[in-house]
Amino acid sequence: MESPILSYADEVWRGSVRPEDVPYAELRRDGVQEIAYGVAMWPACGNVYVVRGEDGLGLFDTGDAREAEQSYRAIRKWSSEPLKYAIFSRSRADRLAGMEEFDAEPGPRPLVVAQEGLARRLTQQGRTAGYNAIVDLREQGLPRLVWPPPQRLPDLTYRERLSLSLGDVTFQLNHACGDTDDATWAFLPERGVLLTGDLFAWTVPGAGHPQRIQRYPDDWSVALRAMAALDADLLLPGRGLPIRGPARVRRALNDTADYLDSLVEQTLDLMNAGARLDEVLHSVKPPPALAGRPYLRERHDEPEFIVRNIWRLHGGWHDGNPANLKPAPAAVFARAVAELSAGAASVAGRAVAAAADGDLRLACQLAELAAQAEPENRRVHEIRALVYAMRVQQERGSIARGVYAWAAAESRSKITGMDLLDVYHDVAEGRMWWLPSKAN
């Protein structure tokens, strides 16, 4: 009988089920599911894969701390053989946190393996712990998350390539730069299985996150094409469901590489022609045929954000506008604009007009200027909460929705006295009874 995971995977590929509609909680109730000979999957926010060989087990990623105990029990129900290796695909909390129960087992402690940059990245995360916690608060409403979360450091590191043996099955590890510079992907040649980590995750590649460190879209594309050349029978992604069949695997990987390459080349062409960032942002678009693929939907990151990262990677942080090189403080500029416009209330009123015209980009900019000019003006904050809440309803990507939901919650909390985090979750989850009916 076919695994329910593989049944859903086929439906998602054909487009009869959207990736976000897959019932992952239901799939996890079935425990770890074998999806290829000796290869099993625990589907989660960060997927966990377990491989069984003659010499024991190997894990590729170990999951989130919130599910570590549950996934451990599920893996141990599938196999009681000793865990020999645990491979971390990158320095992300939902990939690193599931080793405690395995480490506590009798016998030799499992060997944790990662690319050599992972420990440095964890140190870097520690230096920006407060900032990362703020980002998680703004994007997801996670106030209790400690940065960096407790993690097991690797016992063995490698630079570019490393092979690990479980007897009859081999992990061929490869380094790549993607949304981090310490990514690992793996190929199991005896099983025809490709483990991509987050280099493939059923969404627009996370190459542009506006609140995290530099991403590497050029190198990411190279890694995707190297994976496609292997003609793997089964692709196991960092998030989302497997892809079966060499033709489908090649198509998904090459399409994603083509998507990134198109954004990079369009951006560089405009940069080389002397365009400012503003022009680039509003000119570069992904190929329409690729943007419609079910594995290239804008569920998290977005092309506009990727373009910004391409600019930053190749051209630095200055956007080409000389006034932005050393600008006045934002509040000073906002007050000057308000004075020219008969006050902050007038600027906020223009934001309402822009929102009514459907231009929420302009509406948010004007509302933000008004709030910076008069940060205690109740009417201004009512308008600011309104336009950002409307923006939440319009956005597809979770990064943008989180940022705008936080902005709306800031103003809504200020005028109502309600707890900021409670308001944030109301906005993020669509409970905005205070919006005008037309906006809803």
Secondary structure, DSSP 8 states (H G I E B T S, - for coil): ---HHHHHHHHHHHTSS-GGGS-HHHHHHT-SEEEETTEEEE-SSS-EEEEEETTEEEEE----GGGHHHHHHHHHHH--S-EEEEE--SS-HHHH---HHHHTSSSS--EEEEETHHHHHHHHHHHTHHHHHHHHHHHH--TT--SS------SEEESSEEEEE-SS-EEEEEEE-SSSSSEEEEEETTTTEEEEETTS-SSS-S---TTSS---HHHHHHHHHHHHTT--SEEEESSS--EESHHHHHHHHHHHHHHHHHHHHHHHHHHHTT--HHHHHTT----HHHHTSTTS--SS--HHHHHHHHHHHHH-S--S-GGGTS---HHHHHHHHHHHTTSHHHHHHHHHHHHHTT-HHHHHHHHHHHHHH-TT-HHHHHHHHHHHHHHHHH--SHHHHHHHHHHHHHHHHHHH---HHHHHHHHHTT--TTS-TTT-
